[in-house]
Amino acid sequence: MKQCLLYIHGKGGSAGEAAHYRPLFPDHTVIGLDYASDTPWDAGAEIREEVRRLRGEYDSILLVANSIGAFFAMHAGIDALVRKAFFISPIVDMEKLICDRMAEAHVTETQLKAQGTIPTSFGEDLSWDYLCYVRAYPIRWTAPTAVLYGSRDGLTSYGTMSSFAERHGAQLTVMEGGEHWFHTKAQMVFLDAWITDSARSSERE
């Protein structure tokens, strides 16, 4: 059976990060996707196109997605094409995140609607179209999923993540002291053990 693992990076990441997973999945062809878009509708389309292409070449696809890459993947309509997904610090409530950013920037919905896009001091533009999209298209995700979450994640609260896991039947693993960006040696050792154990448990199911 031909098996593939597709890696989707988070903000500021790259497809090259996929190389980390090759030793962990020696029976899979590991591919990283360098998507060019930064909205869920366009990035989702890029991801959907790639997964459909891979599904024509491989019998089975695993998905590993990081942060906003996981958010984009959940808007790609690929649930039925993925055998299992592994989400690392996924963004699971973008509406709340946008509203939190608006509060930080002292921007009201009325202002954002009137201006369309508002730059912020923390380097990210606020977008009325983006906010309207996430409200109109809440996450609907049905693929079997394992989630890794750091207790010190500054973007998503534990309550938000656990609610997502419960609603979508995902397996939630929490690393105490872990951050949104898993990058230290201890964090990466934890991540590797988590994804290996999660992959083995899915094979036994």
Secondary structure, DSSP 4 states (H G I P E B T S, - for coil): --EEEEEE--TT--GGGGGGGTTT-TTSEEEEE-----SHHHHHHHHHHHHHHHHTT-SEEEEEEETHHHHHHTTTT-GGG-SEEEEES----HHHHHHHHHHHHT--HHHHHHHSEE--TTS--EEHHHHHHHHHS-----S-EEEEEETT-SSS-HHHHHHHHHHHTPEEEEETT--SS--SHHHHHHHHHHHHHHHHHHHH-
